[in-house]
């Protein structure tokens, strides 16, 4: 019986591995021209990398990022410090203009301590806060601190004091936000106590201030990398939209040309980020898309929305202003095919198209933390076309982890978490280098769970939204990502071998492909040289399955054995042949081949006798 476990250190180590992959990519992109970076360079860039993630909502420019980055021997434990008023980044240059505003609020002072380590103790917090309190105390002379602290920190804290002292509001909203970030699995318990203690001191120091300390370990930091940079976009509307009374959800009719501009980037290209949450990618010029294009070109009726279901957009915030709906973090969850066709139609037009037809747009405001509601909305809004189980499962964290991990291996394997995602990439990616979520599931079932008939006939059962028990035994955060890499590589190797195996005629080769999951199970068990029933969990295989250890001869022999066994079983059973009976004969014959089977059976019998006594 294959079993699973609760979240473990392996899950956290997987997060750390993927985070390191994304960190290295970001490092190479921001500091190109090197193959290797020193530990010092990595530690310094980690501070920048963390600031990018925790302050995404403010959309800092590279210059602002640099000006707020401190680091070094005189930083007092502060690696980055940034001041914001009304969401605007502030320094000594624009502070006078900020002060002239009426009723400025809120004021956010953000201090970040980022350590490229795997621990998170209280000592750094206990060293940092005394400096911070001295800097923020309105009664202290900031010049006394200058000799101890980097000038950037002094400058920003001086600006903060100046703005605070200039306020006319009796109770301005002031937030002091500390971020303590490492690659630890979790913070040490002492850290929580230290943060609570010091935050109370800061709040006593500055009346009306709210001081919060956010401790970010590896899992949350990885999650932050997957949150897109805040994206505010305006959708132009000619008429006032219908708005629900309960929340900021809208239904609007939008001119096709205005919608085209909404989904376009600054250079007129499609803004792909809008479609990241869509369950499928561009289907190309299929029958449906050709029909959409035809209705755009020929205009058979007065309104486009009479012929089209429109699009659905999820946002974290929406508000209507004159002639536009302001959207924060919009994601088009349904209507990608329509959107792409509209964009293609207007992009390829030789003359400016004067088209007053409109498209129906539904806007749903939903916070990021409502994951279950989000998935239900995605499923429901796509109900007019088939939404497969794997489409919904693909939005879960583990599949993002697998995608990032596999693409970073050598050679890279492209895990097509979202249908046709890599097939639409340019330059084109070879199909043999792509593995879909369904194919990976089949490989996992055959190689880790050792259930070849389920892999052949019922892989979808392991992806159904209402079957978490089966799903979690196949896709589990506690399994090392190396196991999924093995499954992806092994599937590709078996496919390659069977396509060039010239021992059989055309009909036999078709049969071999139908039996490939049996062949995969056969190879794995012969490689492990243990009976199937002794393998209780895929976790026990984490150090035993390496693609380089699988001998090519083993694959060739197993193919011949499985083919012969299938023919013999079919010959004996005749028209009464059923695959379940073949699976039983398959494992019976396999167990007899393994040299350790007899000793295992003896141990099992001895154990039973001991239990009886």
C-alpha positions as CSV (number, residue, x, y, z in Angstrom):
1,X,0.0,0.0,0.0
2,X,1.5,3.3,-1.1
3,X,1.2,5.9,1.7
4,X,1.8,9.7,2.0
5,X,3.0,11.9,4.9
6,X,2.3,15.3,6.3
7,X,4.4,18.3,5.1
8,X,8.0,17.5,5.9
9,X,11.6,18.8,5.6
10,X,11.6,17.4,2.1
11,X,8.8,19.7,1.1
12,X,10.7,22.7,2.5
13,X,13.9,21.5,0.7
14,X,11.9,21.3,-2.5
15,X,10.9,25.0,-2.0
16,X,14.5,25.9,-1.3
17,X,15.7,24.1,-4.4
18,X,13.1,25.9,-6.7
19,X,13.7,29.2,-5.0
20,X,17.5,28.9,-5.7
21,X,16.6,28.2,-9.3
22,X,14.5,31.4,-9.6
23,X,17.2,33.4,-7.6
24,X,19.9,32.3,-10.0
25,X,17.8,33.2,-13.0
26,X,17.1,36.6,-11.6
27,X,20.8,37.1,-10.8
28,X,21.9,36.2,-14.3
29,X,19.2,38.5,-15.8
30,X,20.2,41.5,-13.6
31,X,23.9,41.0,-13.6
32,X,24.7,39.3,-17.0
33,X,28.1,38.3,-18.4
34,X,29.2,35.7,-15.8
35,X,29.0,31.9,-15.5
36,X,29.6,31.9,-11.8
37,X,29.1,34.3,-8.9
38,X,31.0,34.4,-5.6
39,X,29.3,33.8,-2.3
40,X,29.7,37.5,-1.4
41,X,28.0,38.6,-4.7
42,X,25.1,36.1,-4.1
43,X,24.6,37.4,-0.6
44,X,24.5,41.0,-1.7
45,X,22.1,40.2,-4.6
46,X,19.9,38.2,-2.2
47,X,19.1,41.5,-0.4
48,X,18.0,43.1,-3.7
49,X,16.1,39.9,-4.7
50,X,14.2,39.9,-1.4
51,X,13.3,43.6,-1.7
52,X,11.9,43.0,-5.2
53,X,9.6,40.4,-3.8
54,X,8.4,42.0,-0.5
55,X,7.8,45.5,-2.0
56,X,6.2,44.4,-5.3
57,X,3.1,46.5,-4.6
58,X,5.2,49.7,-4.8
59,X,6.7,48.9,-8.3
60,X,10.1,50.3,-7.4
61,X,12.3,51.4,-10.3
62,X,16.0,50.2,-10.5
63,X,17.2,53.6,-9.3
64,X,14.8,53.6,-6.3
65,X,15.8,50.1,-5.5
66,X,19.5,51.1,-5.6
67,X,19.0,54.2,-3.4
68,X,17.2,52.2,-0.7
69,X,19.7,49.3,-0.7
70,X,22.1,49.6,2.2
71,X,24.0,46.5,3.1
72,X,27.6,46.6,4.3
73,X,29.4,46.9,7.6
74,X,27.6,50.1,8.8
75,X,24.0,49.1,8.0
76,X,23.0,48.4,11.6
77,X,21.4,45.2,10.4
78,X,19.2,47.1,7.8
79,X,19.7,45.8,4.3
80,X,17.1,47.9,2.6
81,X,15.0,50.9,3.7
82,X,12.2,52.6,1.8
83,X,9.8,55.4,2.7
84,X,6.3,55.7,1.0
85,X,3.6,58.3,1.4
86,X,0.2,57.7,-0.2
87,X,1.9,54.8,-2.0
88,X,4.5,57.1,-3.6
89,X,8.2,56.4,-3.0
90,X,9.9,59.3,-1.1
91,X,13.4,60.6,-0.7
92,X,15.0,63.9,0.4
93,X,14.5,65.3,-3.2
94,X,10.7,65.0,-3.5
95,X,9.9,65.2,0.2
96,X,9.1,69.0,0.1
97,X,6.4,68.4,-2.6
98,X,5.0,65.6,-0.6
99,X,4.7,67.7,2.5
100,X,2.7,70.3,0.6
101,X,-0.1,67.8,0.0
102,X,-3.2,68.0,2.1
103,X,-4.0,65.2,4.5
104,X,-1.2,62.9,3.4
105,X,-1.7,59.3,4.6
106,X,-0.6,56.6,5.0
107,X,3.1,56.9,5.7
108,X,4.9,53.5,5.3
109,X,8.5,53.1,6.5
110,X,9.7,49.7,5.3
111,X,12.9,48.2,6.7
112,X,14.2,44.9,5.3
113,X,16.7,42.4,6.8
114,X,17.5,39.7,4.3
115,X,20.0,36.8,5.0
116,X,21.0,34.2,2.4
117,X,21.0,31.6,5.1
118,X,18.9,28.6,6.2
119,X,18.3,29.7,9.7
120,X,16.2,32.4,11.3
121,X,17.2,33.3,14.8
122,X,16.4,36.2,17.2
123,X,20.0,37.7,17.4
124,X,19.7,39.8,14.2
125,X,16.4,41.3,15.4
126,X,17.8,42.1,18.8
127,X,20.8,43.8,17.2
128,X,18.7,45.8,14.6
129,X,16.0,47.3,16.8
130,X,18.1,49.3,19.2
131,X,19.5,51.2,16.2
132,X,16.0,51.7,14.7
133,X,14.6,53.0,18.0
134,X,17.5,55.5,18.3
135,X,16.9,56.6,14.7
136,X,13.1,57.1,15.0
137,X,13.0,58.6,18.5
138,X,11.9,62.2,18.0
139,X,13.7,63.2,21.2
140,X,17.1,61.8,20.1
141,X,19.8,63.7,18.2
142,X,20.2,61.9,14.9
143,X,23.7,63.3,14.5
144,X,24.8,61.2,17.4
145,X,24.0,58.1,15.4
146,X,25.7,59.2,12.2
147,X,29.1,57.6,13.1
148,X,27.4,54.2,13.6
149,X,25.1,54.0,10.6
150,X,25.3,54.2,6.8
151,X,24.4,57.6,5.5
152,X,21.5,56.2,3.3
153,X,19.7,55.0,6.5
154,X,20.3,58.3,8.2
155,X,19.0,60.3,5.2
156,X,15.8,58.3,4.9
157,X,15.1,58.3,8.6
158,X,15.7,62.1,8.7
159,X,13.2,62.5,5.8
160,X,10.7,60.3,7.7
161,X,11.1,62.5,10.8
162,X,10.8,65.7,8.8
163,X,7.5,64.5,7.2
164,X,6.1,63.3,10.5
165,X,6.9,66.5,12.3
166,X,5.3,68.5,9.4
167,X,2.0,66.8,9.6
168,X,-1.0,68.8,10.7
169,X,-3.2,65.7,11.1
170,X,-3.9,64.8,14.8
171,X,-3.6,61.1,14.2
172,X,-1.8,60.3,10.9
173,X,-1.7,56.7,9.7
174,X,1.9,55.7,10.2
175,X,3.1,52.1,9.6
176,X,6.6,50.9,10.5
177,X,7.0,47.6,8.6
178,X,9.9,45.2,9.3
179,X,10.6,42.3,7.0
180,X,13.0,39.6,8.2
181,X,13.6,37.2,5.4
182,X,15.8,34.0,5.2
183,X,15.7,30.6,3.5
184,X,14.9,28.8,6.8
185,X,12.1,26.3,6.9
186,X,10.4,28.4,9.7
187,X,11.4,31.1,12.2
188,X,12.8,30.1,15.6
189,X,10.2,30.5,18.3
190,X,12.4,33.2,20.0
191,X,12.0,35.4,17.0
192,X,8.3,35.9,17.5
193,X,8.9,37.0,21.1
194,X,11.6,39.4,20.1
195,X,9.5,41.0,17.4
196,X,6.6,41.5,19.7
197,X,8.8,43.0,22.3
198,X,10.5,45.5,20.0
199,X,7.4,46.5,18.0
200,X,5.7,47.5,21.3
201,X,8.7,49.8,22.0
202,X,8.4,51.4,18.6
203,X,4.6,52.0,19.0
204,X,5.3,53.7,22.4
205,X,7.9,55.9,20.8
206,X,5.7,57.2,18.0
207,X,2.1,57.9,19.0
208,X,-0.5,56.5,16.6
209,X,2.1,54.3,14.9
210,X,1.5,50.7,14.0
211,X,4.6,48.5,14.0
212,X,4.5,45.1,12.4
213,X,7.2,42.6,11.8
214,X,6.8,40.1,9.0
215,X,8.9,36.9,9.2
216,X,9.3,35.3,5.8
217,X,10.7,31.8,5.5
218,X,11.4,29.8,2.3
219,X,7.8,28.7,1.5
220,X,6.4,32.2,1.7
221,X,9.3,33.8,-0.2
222,X,8.8,31.3,-3.0
223,X,5.1,32.2,-3.0
224,X,6.0,35.9,-3.3
225,X,8.1,35.2,-6.4
226,X,5.0,34.0,-8.2
227,X,2.9,37.0,-7.4
228,X,3.1,39.3,-10.4
229,X,4.2,42.9,-10.0
230,X,1.2,45.0,-9.2
231,X,-0.5,45.8,-12.4
232,X,-3.0,48.6,-12.6
233,X,-4.9,48.9,-15.9
234,X,-7.8,50.9,-17.0
235,X,-10.6,49.5,-19.2
236,X,-12.4,52.2,-21.2
237,X,-16.2,52.0,-21.3
238,X,-18.6,54.2,-23.3
239,X,-21.5,53.7,-20.9
240,X,-21.8,53.2,-17.2
241,X,-21.5,49.5,-16.4
242,X,-23.8,47.4,-14.2
243,X,-22.3,47.2,-10.7
244,X,-23.4,44.7,-8.0
245,X,-24.6,46.3,-4.7
246,X,-22.6,43.9,-2.5
247,X,-19.1,44.3,-4.0
248,X,-17.2,45.8,-6.8
249,X,-18.2,43.4,-9.5
250,X,-19.1,44.8,-12.9
251,X,-20.7,43.8,-16.2
252,X,-19.8,46.1,-19.1
253,X,-20.1,46.3,-22.8
254,X,-16.7,47.4,-24.1
255,X,-15.8,48.5,-27.7
256,X,-13.7,46.0,-29.5
257,X,-11.0,48.6,-30.2
258,X,-10.9,49.6,-26.5
259,X,-10.6,46.0,-25.4
260,X,-7.8,45.5,-27.9
261,X,-5.9,48.4,-26.3
262,X,-6.6,46.9,-22.8
263,X,-5.0,43.5,-23.7
264,X,-2.0,45.1,-25.6
265,X,1.4,46.1,-24.2
266,X,2.9,49.5,-24.7
267,X,4.3,48.4,-28.1
268,X,1.1,46.9,-29.3
269,X,2.0,43.3,-28.6
270,X,-0.3,41.0,-26.6
271,X,0.2,41.5,-22.8
272,X,0.7,37.8,-22.0
273,X,0.7,38.3,-18.2
274,X,-3.1,39.0,-18.3
275,X,-3.7,35.3,-19.2
276,X,-1.5,33.5,-16.7
277,X,-4.5,32.2,-14.7
278,X,-6.2,30.8,-17.8
279,X,-6.6,27.0,-17.7
280,X,-5.4,26.6,-21.4
281,X,-3.2,28.5,-23.8
282,X,-3.8,29.6,-27.4
283,X,-5.5,26.8,-29.4
284,X,-4.3,28.3,-32.7
285,X,-6.5,28.4,-35.8
286,X,-9.0,25.8,-34.8
287,X,-12.6,25.7,-35.9
288,X,-13.9,27.9,-33.0
289,X,-11.2,30.6,-33.5
290,X,-11.7,30.6,-37.2
291,X,-15.4,31.3,-36.6
292,X,-14.6,34.1,-34.2
293,X,-12.3,35.7,-36.8
294,X,-14.9,35.3,-39.5
295,X,-17.5,37.1,-37.3
296,X,-15.0,39.9,-36.8
297,X,-14.3,40.3,-40.5
298,X,-17.8,39.9,-41.9
299,X,-19.9,41.4,-39.1
300,X,-23.0,39.2,-39.8
301,X,-24.9,41.0,-37.0
302,X,-24.9,44.5,-35.5
303,X,-23.2,43.5,-32.2
304,X,-20.2,41.1,-31.6
305,X,-21.4,40.2,-28.1
306,X,-24.6,38.7,-29.6
307,X,-22.4,36.0,-31.0
308,X,-19.8,35.6,-28.3
309,X,-19.9,34.7,-24.6
310,X,-17.4,37.4,-23.8
311,X,-14.6,37.4,-21.2
312,X,-14.2,37.1,-17.5
313,X,-11.6,39.0,-15.5
314,X,-10.6,38.4,-11.9
315,X,-9.1,41.5,-10.1
316,X,-8.0,42.2,-6.5
317,X,-9.7,45.7,-6.7
318,X,-12.1,47.4,-9.1
319,X,-13.6,50.9,-9.2
320,X,-15.5,52.8,-11.7
321,X,-14.5,56.3,-12.7
322,X,-15.8,58.4,-15.6
323,X,-15.6,56.4,-18.8
324,X,-13.2,53.7,-17.3
325,X,-13.0,50.9,-14.8
326,X,-9.8,51.0,-12.9
327,X,-8.5,47.4,-12.3
328,X,-5.8,46.2,-10.0
329,X,-4.0,42.9,-10.9
330,X,-6.4,41.9,-13.7
331,X,-6.3,38.3,-14.8
332,X,-8.4,37.1,-17.8
333,X,-9.6,33.6,-16.6
334,X,-11.9,33.0,-19.5
335,X,-11.9,34.3,-23.0
336,X,-8.3,33.8,-24.1
337,X,-9.3,32.4,-27.5
338,X,-11.6,35.4,-28.1
339,X,-9.0,37.8,-26.8
340,X,-6.2,36.4,-28.9
341,X,-8.4,36.5,-32.0
342,X,-9.4,40.1,-31.4
343,X,-5.8,41.1,-30.9
344,X,-4.7,39.3,-34.1
345,X,-7.6,40.9,-36.0
346,X,-6.7,44.5,-35.0
347,X,-2.9,43.9,-35.2
348,X,-2.9,42.6,-38.7
349,X,-5.3,45.2,-40.2
350,X,-3.7,47.3,-42.9
351,X,-5.9,50.3,-42.1
352,X,-7.4,51.7,-38.9
353,X,-10.6,49.8,-38.2
354,X,-13.6,51.9,-37.3
355,X,-15.6,49.3,-35.4
356,X,-18.3,50.3,-32.9
357,X,-19.2,46.7,-32.0
358,X,-18.7,45.7,-28.4
359,X,-17.7,42.7,-26.3
360,X,-19.3,41.6,-23.0
361,X,-16.9,41.8,-20.1
362,X,-17.5,40.4,-16.6
363,X,-15.2,41.8,-13.8
364,X,-15.1,39.9,-10.5
365,X,-13.3,41.4,-7.5
366,X,-11.7,38.7,-5.3
367,X,-8.8,38.8,-2.8
368,X,-5.7,36.7,-3.6
369,X,-6.2,34.6,-0.4
370,X,-9.5,33.1,-1.6
371,X,-7.9,30.2,-3.5
372,X,-10.9,27.9,-3.4
373,X,-13.4,30.5,-4.6
374,X,-10.9,31.4,-7.3
375,X,-10.7,27.9,-8.6
376,X,-14.5,27.5,-8.5
377,X,-14.9,30.7,-10.6
378,X,-12.3,29.5,-13.1
379,X,-14.1,26.2,-13.4
380,X,-17.6,27.7,-13.7
381,X,-16.6,30.4,-16.3
382,X,-15.1,27.7,-18.5
383,X,-18.0,25.3,-18.2
384,X,-19.2,26.0,-21.8
385,X,-16.1,24.1,-22.9
386,X,-14.6,21.0,-21.4
387,X,-12.3,21.8,-18.4
388,X,-10.3,18.7,-17.7
389,X,-9.3,17.7,-14.2
390,X,-5.6,18.4,-15.0
391,X,-6.4,21.9,-16.1
392,X,-7.7,22.8,-12.6
393,X,-5.0,20.8,-10.7
394,X,-2.3,22.6,-12.8
395,X,-2.9,25.9,-10.8
396,X,-1.6,24.3,-7.6
397,X,1.8,25.1,-6.2
398,X,3.4,21.7,-6.7
399,X,3.0,22.0,-10.5
400,X,4.7,25.4,-10.6
401,X,7.5,23.8,-8.6
402,X,7.9,20.9,-11.0
403,X,7.7,23.3,-14.0
404,X,10.5,25.5,-12.6
405,X,12.6,22.6,-11.5
406,X,12.4,20.5,-14.7
407,X,13.2,23.5,-17.0
408,X,16.4,24.2,-15.0
409,X,17.8,20.7,-15.5
410,X,20.4,19.7,-18.1
411,X,18.9,18.8,-20.6
412,X,15.8,20.9,-19.8
413,X,12.4,19.2,-19.8
414,X,9.5,21.6,-20.3
415,X,6.6,20.6,-18.1
416,X,3.4,21.8,-19.9
417,X,1.4,22.6,-16.8
418,X,-1.0,24.6,-18.9
419,X,-2.2,23.1,-22.2
420,X,-0.2,24.3,-25.3
421,X,1.8,26.8,-23.3
422,X,5.2,25.6,-24.6
423,X,3.9,24.7,-28.1
424,X,3.1,28.4,-28.5
425,X,6.6,29.5,-27.5
426,X,9.0,31.1,-30.0
427,X,11.7,29.9,-30.8
428,X,9.9,26.6,-31.1
429,X,10.5,23.9,-28.4
430,X,10.8,20.3,-29.7
431,X,7.8,18.2,-28.8
432,X,10.1,15.5,-27.3
433,X,11.3,18.0,-24.8
434,X,7.8,18.8,-23.6
435,X,5.9,16.6,-21.1
436,X,2.2,17.3,-20.4
437,X,0.6,17.1,-16.9
438,X,-1.3,14.0,-18.0
439,X,1.9,12.2,-19.4
440,X,3.8,13.0,-16.2
441,X,0.9,11.6,-14.1
442,X,1.0,8.4,-16.1
443,X,4.7,8.1,-15.6
444,X,4.4,8.8,-11.8
445,X,1.7,6.1,-11.6
446,X,3.7,3.5,-13.5
447,X,7.1,4.2,-11.9
448,X,6.5,5.5,-8.4
449,X,3.2,3.9,-7.6
450,X,3.8,0.8,-9.7
451,X,0.2,0.6,-11.0
452,X,0.7,0.2,-14.8
453,X,-3.0,-0.5,-15.6
454,X,-4.1,2.7,-13.8
455,X,-1.4,4.6,-15.8
456,X,-2.7,3.0,-19.0
457,X,-6.4,3.3,-18.5
458,X,-7.3,5.6,-15.5
459,X,-4.7,8.4,-15.1
460,X,-7.4,11.0,-14.9
461,X,-8.7,9.4,-11.7
462,X,-5.5,10.8,-10.0
463,X,-6.3,14.3,-11.1
464,X,-10.0,14.6,-10.2
465,X,-10.8,17.6,-8.0
466,X,-13.0,15.4,-5.7
467,X,-10.4,12.6,-5.3
468,X,-7.7,14.1,-3.1
469,X,-6.5,10.8,-1.7
470,X,-5.4,9.5,-5.1
471,X,-4.1,12.9,-6.2
472,X,-2.0,13.3,-3.1
473,X,-0.4,9.9,-3.5
474,X,0.8,11.0,-7.0
475,X,1.6,14.7,-6.4
476,X,2.8,15.3,-3.0
477,X,5.0,18.2,-1.7
478,X,6.8,15.6,0.5
479,X,8.3,13.8,-2.5
480,X,11.7,15.1,-3.7
481,X,11.5,17.0,-7.0
482,X,14.2,14.6,-8.3
483,X,11.6,11.9,-8.4
484,X,9.4,13.9,-10.8
485,X,12.5,14.6,-12.8
486,X,13.2,10.9,-13.1
487,X,9.6,10.2,-14.1
488,X,9.8,12.9,-16.9
489,X,13.2,11.7,-18.2
490,X,12.2,8.0,-18.0
491,X,9.0,8.6,-19.9
492,X,10.9,10.4,-22.7
493,X,13.6,7.7,-22.8
494,X,11.0,4.9,-23.1
495,X,9.1,6.8,-25.8
496,X,12.4,7.3,-27.7
497,X,13.4,3.6,-27.4
498,X,10.0,2.3,-28.5
499,X,9.9,4.6,-31.6
500,X,13.3,3.2,-32.9
501,X,13.1,-0.4,-31.7
502,X,13.3,-2.3,-35.0
503,X,12.7,-5.8,-33.6
504,X,9.0,-5.7,-34.3
505,X,6.6,-5.1,-37.2
506,X,4.2,-2.2,-37.3
507,X,1.4,-3.9,-35.4
508,X,3.7,-5.1,-32.6
509,X,5.2,-1.6,-32.2
510,X,1.7,-0.3,-31.7
511,X,1.2,-2.9,-29.0
512,X,4.5,-2.0,-27.4
513,X,3.4,1.6,-27.1
514,X,0.1,0.4,-25.5
515,X,2.2,-1.6,-23.0
516,X,4.8,1.1,-22.3
517,X,3.5,1.7,-18.7
518,X,3.9,-2.0,-18.0
519,X,7.4,-1.9,-19.5
520,X,8.2,1.1,-17.2
521,X,7.0,-0.7,-14.1
522,X,8.9,-3.8,-15.2
523,X,12.2,-1.9,-15.6
524,X,11.9,-0.1,-12.3
525,X,11.2,-3.2,-10.3
526,X,14.0,-5.1,-12.0
527,X,16.3,-2.2,-11.4
528,X,15.3,-2.0,-7.7
529,X,15.4,-5.8,-7.4
530,X,12.7,-5.9,-4.7
531,X,9.1,-7.2,-4.7
532,X,6.5,-4.5,-5.4
533,X,4.7,-5.0,-2.0
534,X,7.8,-4.1,-0.1
535,X,7.7,-0.5,-1.5
536,X,5.4,1.4,0.9
537,X,6.0,4.9,-0.4
538,X,7.6,6.8,-3.2
539,X,9.7,8.4,-0.5
540,X,11.6,5.2,-0.1
541,X,12.8,5.5,-3.8
542,X,14.3,9.0,-3.5
543,X,17.9,7.7,-3.5
544,X,17.3,4.6,-5.7
545,X,15.9,6.0,-8.9
546,X,18.5,7.8,-11.1
547,X,18.1,7.9,-14.8
548,X,21.8,7.2,-15.4
549,X,21.6,4.0,-13.4
550,X,18.9,2.5,-15.7
551,X,20.8,0.2,-18.1
552,X,19.7,0.4,-21.8
553,X,19.8,-3.4,-21.9
554,X,17.2,-3.6,-19.1
555,X,14.8,-1.6,-21.1
556,X,15.3,-3.8,-24.1
557,X,14.9,-7.0,-22.1
558,X,11.8,-5.8,-20.3
559,X,10.1,-4.8,-23.5
560,X,10.6,-8.3,-24.9
561,X,9.4,-9.9,-21.7
562,X,6.3,-7.8,-21.4
563,X,5.4,-8.3,-25.0
564,X,5.8,-12.0,-24.8
565,X,3.8,-12.2,-21.5
566,X,1.0,-10.2,-23.1
567,X,0.8,-12.5,-26.1
568,X,0.8,-15.6,-23.9
569,X,-1.9,-14.3,-21.7
570,X,-4.1,-13.3,-24.6
571,X,-3.5,-16.7,-26.2
572,X,-4.6,-18.5,-23.1
573,X,-7.6,-16.3,-22.4
574,X,-8.7,-15.9,-26.0
575,X,-11.8,-13.6,-26.4
576,X,-12.1,-13.5,-22.6
577,X,-9.0,-11.5,-22.3
578,X,-9.2,-8.6,-19.7
579,X,-6.4,-6.3,-18.8
580,X,-6.9,-6.8,-15.1
581,X,-6.0,-10.5,-15.4
582,X,-3.0,-9.6,-17.5
583,X,-1.8,-7.2,-14.8
584,X,-2.0,-10.1,-12.2
585,X,0.0,-12.4,-14.5
586,X,2.4,-9.6,-15.1
587,X,3.3,-9.1,-11.4
588,X,3.3,-12.9,-10.8
589,X,5.8,-13.4,-13.5
590,X,7.9,-10.4,-12.4
591,X,8.0,-11.6,-8.8
592,X,9.4,-14.9,-9.9
593,X,12.2,-13.2,-11.8
594,X,13.4,-11.3,-8.8
595,X,16.2,-13.1,-6.8
596,X,15.1,-11.6,-3.5
597,X,11.5,-12.7,-3.7
598,X,12.0,-16.0,-1.9
599,X,14.0,-14.5,1.0
600,X,11.4,-11.8,1.3
601,X,8.5,-14.3,1.4
602,X,10.4,-16.3,4.1
603,X,10.9,-13.1,6.1
604,X,7.2,-12.2,5.8
605,X,6.2,-15.7,6.9
606,X,8.6,-15.6,9.8
607,X,7.2,-12.3,10.8
608,X,3.6,-13.6,10.7
609,X,4.6,-16.6,12.9
610,X,6.3,-14.2,15.4
611,X,3.2,-12.1,15.6
612,X,1.0,-15.1,16.2
613,X,3.2,-16.2,19.2
